[in-house]
Amino acid sequence: MNRYNRHIILSEIGQKGQDMLSEAKVLVIGAGGLGCPVLQYLAAAGVGTLGIMDFDVVSESNLQRQILFGTSSLGFNKAIAAKDRLEDLNNTIQINAYTKKLTHKNALALFNIYDIIVDGTDNFASRYLINDASIITKKPLVYAGIYKFEGQVSVFNYQEGPSYRCLFPSPPKEGEVPNCSDVGVLGVLPGIIGTMQANEVLKLILGIGDLLSGKVLYYNALNSNSTVLKLNRSVKEIKRVINSEPIFESLEDNLSCEVTVSEISIIEAFQKQNIQLIDVREFNVNPIIEVENAIHIPLSEFQKNLDMIDAEKEKVIFCQAGINSKKAVSILRDHQINNSFSLNEGAFEINKYLKK
């Protein structure tokens, strides 16, 4: 009664509504800029079971906007770090941490455990996967996206409403749309948009208010303007997803959004005799990697510094999580620079290996 008193005294919620929150199960994919405020407010509100799925680790550049983490979280898996923080915030709820990557193979079984899915990811491949799995499992999806100073929020797959594919039928080509690691994002923006997502989740559970189903809310942090646009359901797009159910678990996970490049493990890389190790993280990102023949070229400056690449050596490129390194390999390939590999493991794993 004391913890949830401000909810219970609301006539629209009351004890019955609080009990509904306690019985709800919500899965949040991505514990980053959007996922952090969503998780924080849902845990505080008393949502009974929260799932957190994220395979990434906390890096220093995350701390500008990912409010669940601190310097003591650096290097730890985000799902685990978020769970530790949320259990301190509310020790009366169940929190499940999933440290693996969401794939076509595991999505349906996982989604079936939960009532509502929240998309807190930052790449198109994951968004389409989450949307399609939500359609097949008949789960409402609370979506958001951010870019620099702007954000958007919607509720998909709710009571025969439209889906993400009704808004964007097919993914963009690789490199057409940069993410926040490429162009930056105002630190408070994911907090604003993520809180809007949490609000939609609570409205869904409680059955109150006017949901953003069939609508997309656009918000601009520079002028505080918001616009709500109508979104129609595309029967064709949704039927196409439903028809894919028999083969869904065998589908490729990149959806043509990822670059197909040659990858290599740390052990394989350091067994080679003639390599050039290339760090494509932005400047001032920890940990610092000190190894002979290593150079640092941030991805944002990569194309204009190709003269630093040693064409005679095999290039092993790494970043924090293995995404930007693939982009760098693709750039080299486009410039006819071969013998380049993206390192499977991120910088923290390299540092551990070098200290052995």
N, C-alpha and C positions, 0 to 999 in steps of 0.2 A: 504493500500500500504506500509506503513512504517513497520508494524508488520511482514509482509510476504515478504518483499523486497528481501531477499536472496533466497527465493524460486522462486519468479516471474522472476528474472533475469536469472535463469537457463533455457536454451532453451528447456530442456526436460520436464519442468514443466510449466512455464509461468503463465499467469492469468487464462487460461483455466484449467490447472492442479490444481491451488489453489482453483478454484471454485469446482472442483471435490472433493477435500479434505473437503471443507466446506459442501458439500451435503452428505458426507459419514456418516454412522452410524456404530459404532464399539462397541461391548460388550466385556468387559474384565472380565473374571471370576477369582477372586482372586486378592486382592490388597496387596499381600505380596512382597517377594523379587523380583519376576519376574514382577508382576503387576505394582509395583511402577515405574520403569523406562519406561515400556510400556506406562502407562498412562501419565507420565510426557512429553514424547516426542510427543505423539499423540496430547495432548492438546496444546503443544507449536506449533506444525505443523499446527494447525487449523482444525483438524477433527471436523466436525460440531456437531455431537452428540456422546457423550461417555457414555456408561453404565458401572457402576462399581458394581459388585456383590461380597459381602463378609459378612458373618455373624459373623466373629471373631472380637475380640477387640484388640487394640494395647497394647502390653506388652513390658517391658524394653528389653527383649532379642531380640525383633524385630529391635531395633534401630541400630544394628550392620550392617544391610544391607537394611532395608526398608526405603528408602531415602525420602519418602514423609512425614514421621512422625518425631516428636520431643517429648521432655518430656511433653509438654503441651497436646499431643495427648493420653497419657497413659490412658487406661480404656475406651476410646471411640471406637465405632464401626469403623472398618477400611474403609468401603465404605463411611461413612459420613466424617471421618477425611480426606480421600483422596479428596473427593469432595471440601471440604473447602479450601484445599491447591491449588487445580487445578483451582478453580474459581479466586483465586488471581493471578495465573499464566496467565490465559486467560479468561477474563470475557465476551468474545464475542461468546462463544460456549455453547451448551446445555449439561449439565452433570446430569445424572440420577443415583442416589444411590439406590441399592437394598440390604437391610440388612438381607434378609432371605437366607436360604441355598438353593442351587440349587437341585432340585429333578426331578424325572421322571414326576411328576404331573405338574410342572410349567415350565419345560425347553422348550418345543416346542412353547408355546405361546410367551415366552420371546424372543427366538431366531428369531422368525418370524418378530420381530420389527427391527432387525439389519441386516446389510449387511455382516459383518465379525465378527467371534467369535475368541477371543484370550484366550487360556488356560494358566492361571498363577497359577494353583493349584499344590499341592504337595502330592496328594494321588491318588492311582490307581482307586478307586471307582469313583471319580469325573472325572478323565480323560476318562474313558470308557463312562460314562454318557454324557459328553460333546461331545465326538466323535460321539456317536450314534445319539444324538439329531441333530448334525450338518449334518449328512448324511440324516436323515429324512427330515429336513427343507431345504436341499440343500444349506447350507452355508459353505463357505470356512473357515477352521480352522487353525489358526497359533499356533503351539504347541511348547513348550520347556520343558525341564526337566534338573535338576541340581543334582549333587552328589559330595560332598566334593570339589574337584578342577576341575571337568569336567561338561560339559553341552552339550546339543543337541537341535537342532532347525529343524523344518520341517513345511511344509504347506500341510495340508490334505484336502481331499474332494473338490479339485479345478479342474474344467473342466474334470471330470471323472478320476481324479488322485487317488492315493492310500489313505487309511485312517489309523488312528492309529491302528486299528485292523489288518491291513496288516503288520504292524511292530511287534505288540504284539497281537496275536489272542485272548489270554485269560489272565485274571489277574493272578498274582503270588499268591501263598498261603500266608495266614496271617503270617507275621514275616520274610518272605524270603528276602524282600528288605527293609532296614531301610530308614527312611526319615531324613531330615537335623536336626531335633530335637534330633535324636538318635546319629548321627555320626558327626554332624557339617557341616559347609559350609564356604568357604572363602568369606568374606563379599563382595568383588567386583565382584565375579562370577555371581550372579543373575543380577547385573548391566550390565555386558558384554552381557550375553545371552538375557536378557530382551530387551536391545537396538537392538540386532539382530532381535528379534521378531517385534519390532516397525518398523524396516527397511522393513521387509517382508510385514507388513500391508500397509505401504506407497506405496511400489511397486505394491501391489495388487490394491489399489485404483487408482493409476496413470497409471497403465498398462505399466510400464517401467521395464527394467532390466530382469534378469533371476531368476525366483522364485525358492524356495526350494521345489517345488512340484515334487514328485517322487524321492526326495533326502533327506537325513538326514545329517546335518552338525554336526560333533562332534568337540568340542573344549576343549583343556587341558590348564588350566591357569598356570600350573607349567612350561611348556616348550613352551607355545604359539603355539603349533602345532594345526592345524585344518585339518580335513579329511571329505570329502563328499562322502557318499556311496549311491548307487542307491537303490531305493525301488520300487518294483513292486506292482501293484494293484491286490488284491485278490478278484475276482468276487464273490467267495463263501462267504467270510466274509461280504462283503458289502450287498449282497443279503439277508443274514441272518438278518442283521440289518433292512433293508427296510421291510422285511416280519414281523418284530415285531411291526410295526407302529400301527396296530389296538389295541394292548394291551400295548403299550409303557407307557402310563400314569398310568397304574396300576401295573407296575413292581416294585419290591423291589429296594431300593436305595443303598444297601450295596454291591451288586454284589459279594458277598462272600469275600469281602476284609475286611469288618469290623468284629470284634469279637462280637458274640451275648452274651451279659452279662446282668445281672440284674441291672437296673438303679433306681435311687431314687432322689427325689427333696430335696431341702434344708429344706423345712418345714417338710417333712416326716422324714428326717434324724434326725433333732433335737427334734422330738417328741419321738424318741426312748430313752430308759433309760440307755442302756448299750452299747455304741458305742465307737469305736476307729477311730478317724479321721486321715486319712493318706494322706499327701501331697507328690505327686510323681513328682512335678516340679523339675527342676535342682536347684542347690544352687544359692542364690543371685537373685531370681526372686521375684518381687513385685506383689501384696501386701503381707506382712508378716501376716500369720494367727495365732493368739494367742487364743487358746481355750484349756480347760482342756481335758486331754487324747488324745491330738493330737501329732502325730510324723511326722517326715520328712524323707522320703526315696526316693531319686531321682530314676526315672525309670531305669536309667543306672546302678544303684547299687542295684536294687530291689531284684533280685534273691539271692544275697549273703548276704542279711540282713533279711531273712525271720524269723530269730529268734526274731526279734523285734515285730512280729505280735502276738497279743493276740488272741489265738484260741477261748477263751471263750466269746469274745465280737463280736458284729456285726461290720464289717469293712466298713467304708464309705470312699471311695477313691476319691480324686479330683486332677485335674491339672488345666491348664490355660483355656482349651477349651473343655474338656471332651473326648479327644481322647486317651491320654496316660493313663488316669484312667481306661479305658476299657481294655487296654493291661495289666495293673497291676492286674485287677480282673481275667483276663484269666490266668495269671501266678499262682495266688493263687489257682484257680480251678484245674490247672494241678498238683499242689502239694497237692491236696485233702484238701485244706483249704476253707471251705464253709462260708456261711453267710457274703458274701462280695458284696458290691454294688458300682457302679460307679455313682458319683454325676452328675446329669444333668447339673447343673450350674457350672461355672468356679469360680476361686478364687476371682475375683472382686465382684461377686454376693454374695459369702459367707461373704466377708468383710462388704458389705452393710447390710446383714441380721444381723450380729453380732453387728453392731452399732445401730440397732433399739432399 
